[in-house]
Structures are given as C-alpha cells and as structure tokens.
C-alpha cells in the first residue's frame, strides 16, 4: 500500500457565446481556485444550469452549495457507505431545486446537471446526472467514467445510432435526467486512485470541440492542474460554437505517511 495520496486541484469557468454563465463548481468545501489537500475526504463538483438565466444559475448554485454544506457538516460520512451518502446528498439537492421551481413561477422548469467526485483513501466515489463528465487519465489511457444522460447517447448505447449519426443528432443535447427533472436517474460509481492519475470534471461546453478526446490527451503533459484547465478552456473558447465551459482538474500524487 502506498503512502497517503495527496491531491492538487484547480477549477475555473469561462463564458462562451451566451449572455450569461450558468455553470458552477466547487473544490472541497470552498470556492478557492487552488486547493492542496490530502486525498482522504476531498470533494470536487461541476454543475451546468438549465432553464434560462435565473432558473439555471439558481439550480447550479443550489447543487454546489448543497455539496459544500455536506462536506462542512456531515462528520459521520467516514463511517458510512461513501456512495450511498453522496447519492443522498445529491438527491437532497434535487428535491430543493424542485421545491424552489414550484415556489416561484419565474423559476419553473429550473434544473442543472451535476458531476461530483469525492476522494477518500485510495478511491474516488462519484455521482452524476446530465451531460457534464468525469474523466480519468492514467498514463496514455483516458477513461470516460460517466455516461451522458441525453436521448442521442441513449440511442447510441442501444446500437440505434452510429458514432457519426450521434455527432449530428438533434437530440445530442436533449437531457432526460438532471437535477430538477421529472424523473431523475443517477449514475453512481467508484474507481481506484493511484499516484500519477489525473481526473477532470467538465461541463459539456468543453466537449463541443470536435477534437474532444484529443484535446484532453494533448493536455496531459501539463505540469499543474491550472495549466491543464487553462489550456482546455482556451481551446474550448476558440470553438466556433463556444458554450459556457467549466473544468476542475485533480492531480493525484503520493505523500509519505509522515507527511503533514
């Protein structure tokens, strides 16, 4: 067993060609752009608000605030099932978003995607809804850990759309699951974490570039999370159909057992 895993993380968000940015993100229990922390008990998330400026921005805020509050206050988490507890927190955010939308007519239909990862010990637990994404890069191998909850992605997984048909499908951004949706489907998972791994949480604006996977792989030589995120956001902003884009990068290192 290696020593304690140390994490270095950075997150940022840029507005694309839209009048406002409805994305939100959280690093651990703060909004600071750079965080250095031990791997045990670290939380990262991105959210992409839907349903118009007021509703989408509010829904994304509720999602990340719920996660940050959980990280701050729930101490028994370490003694309980990691994925089950994190799932309950996301479900709580979903209920609050639904209630808020029903209370205010101007926020009706509000919703947000959410992708959250919690690093604890040698594992990362994640919960996901919508079309934001979580990637794991280990050496030259890139794994997309999340599945897009869009109609086109569902048809592709069922073998009813080819990759080429998927890329031009009018249903590529038609979501069937997100926080605030009439029917919520959550993807919950856990992966092993090793020193040298790199993780990326990103809203869908990042992957509207046609290079997609090559953009991520080309950035793997970045020496810091900040360099990786800034390179990705800069590339996304130059896309002809640039959307709001948010990314959080997490680099995993090893800290000796006697470290601080």
NORCORPE-V13794 format. One line per field, one symbol per residue. ss: DSSP state (@ for helix, = for strand, . for the rest). psi: psi as a letter, one per 20 degrees, with the letter a starting at -180 (. if undefined). burial: # if it has 9 or more other ideal C-beta (glycine too) atoms within 8 Angstrom, else .. A space follows every 50 residues. Layout:
ss = ???
psi = ???
burial = ???
//
This chain:
ss = ....==========........=====..=...=====...========= ..@@@@@@@@@@@@@@@@@@@@@..@@@@..@@@@@@@@@@@@@@@@@@@ @@@.@@@...==.=======..=======...======..====.....= @@@@@@@.....@@@@@.......=...=.......======.....=== ==.@@@@@....@@@@@@......@@@@@@@@@@@@@.......====== ====......
psi = praqpqqpqqqrqqpcjqirojqqrppckrjqhppprqhokqpqqqqoqr krggggggghggghhggggghhhnhighjroghgghghghhgggghgggg hhhohijpjqrqrpoppppockqppqpqpbkrqpqpoocjoppohqppmq gghghghijiprgghghjpijhkoqiprpiqhoppppprpqqpqpiqpqp pqrihhjiqhhehhgghhiiipiqhgggghgghgghhiqhlprpppqpqp ppappqijr.
burial = ...###########.#.....#######.....##.############## #..###########.###.##.....#....##.###.######.###.# #.....##############.#################...#..##.### .#####....#...##..#.##.########..#.####.#.##..#### ######.##.....###.##.#.##########.###.#..######### #####.....
//
